[in-house]
């Protein structure tokens, strides 16, 4: 079981440098992406996504008006950020190297578990994305194999 996103597992952290792009906008980390998508205006979104560090992005998000539907969209937004992050081949490889280990975040009781209590949404999403990476790679290999037949 992976329970700490440090040392060899730091790449699982939303703070890990993993430049992702969506809609022509660059996000240095999943944390930037997630926090920026809390914003209810373009200016606030930009203020957060342009932060120098993931911690600054989180702090900036605490200063803005949060979009009215945040509770309904925060899990799908995190899922999308993780999909974009682990679509980067090297990071996808690292995620696959976790094998079938259970992933448990220690980031509070919504995204993780503390003292065995919580929902572990981040850990569950990471395992879901790991399964998706496996499926995509199998499909790509199958597709390439089919089209390389003479």
N, C-alpha and C positions, 0 to 999 in steps of 0.2 A: 504494500500500500504506500502510495506517495502522499505525504501529509504536509510537507514544507516545500515551498517553491524557492529554494535557495540552492547554492552550490550547483551541482549537476542538473538540478531541476529548475533553476532560475528562469529558463526559457519559457516555463509555463506561466510565469507571472505576467500580468497585464502591463507591468512596468518595463518588461524586457524590450529593448530596441528592436522594432519590427515594423519598418515603414510600410504602411498600407495606404492604398488609394481607393477612393470611391467618389464618383461624381466629379472628377477632376480636382478633388481636394486631397491633400496629403496629410496623413496622421503619423507622427513618429512612433506611437505605441498604441496598443489596444485601449489603454487608459485614456489617452487623448481622444480617441474615437468615441468611446463610451461616454465620457464626461461631456464632450461637445454636443452629443446628440440629446442631452438633457435640455438644451437651450430652446427657448421659444422664439428666438430671432436670429437672423443671419449674423448680426454684429456680435451677439453673445457666443454663437457657435464659433466664429472666427477667433474671438478673444480666448476661448478655451483651447481650440485646436492649435493655435499659434504659441501656446505656452512653452517655455524652454524645457521643462521637465514634466514627467507624469504627475509628480506630486503637486506642482504648480497648476497643472490642468485640473486636478481634483479640487484644489483650493479655489481656483477661479470659478469652478462650477458651483461652489457654495455661495457665490456672490450674485448669482443671476436668478431670474425668474425661470422656474422649471416648467416645461411644456405640460399642458393639462392632462395628457394621456400617458404620462411617464410610467405609472405603475403597470399599465397594459402593454407597453412596448419595451420595457427595459431588458427583459430576457431575450426577445428576438433581436434586439440591437446588440447585446453581448454576443449572442450566437453568430451574428453576421461578422462582427469584429474578429472573432476567433476563426471563423471560416477564412476570412481574408488573410489573417496572420499565417495560418497553417497551410494556406495554398502556396506560400513561399516554400519551394522544394526543400531547402535545407531544414527549415523549421518543421515541415511535415515529416521529414525523416526522423528528426529528434522526437517528435510526438509518437511516431510509430515504434521507436525504440523503447518506449515505456511498456510495450507488450500488452498484456491484459491486466496490468496492475490497476487497482482501484485508485482514483485520484480524488483526494479530499483537500479542499482549500481550507486554510485556517483564517479566512478573512470574514469573521463575523458569523452570525447565525442565518443570514439570508443566503449569501454567496458561499458560505462554508459551514464548518462545524467548530464549535468551541465547547470543550469538555463533553464531547459526544452529543451536543445539542445543536440542531440547525437543519437547514434544508439542502446545503451543499450544491446550490444551483451552478456555481462555477465549475466545480469538479464534474458534475453530471454533464455539463455542456462540453467540457474538454474531452470526456470519454465519448460523447456523441460525435464530436468533430473528428476524433481519432478513427472512429468507425467509418465516417464519411471519407476520410483520406484513404483508408484501405479500399473501400468500394470504388473510388475514383481511379485509383492506381490499377486495380484489377480490370476495370472497364477499359482503361487506356491500353494496358498490355494486351487485352483481348482484341481490341480494335486494331492495334498495330500488327498483331499476329495474323489477323484475318487479311489485312491489306498488304502483307508482305508475301503472301502465297502467290507463286507464279503459275 
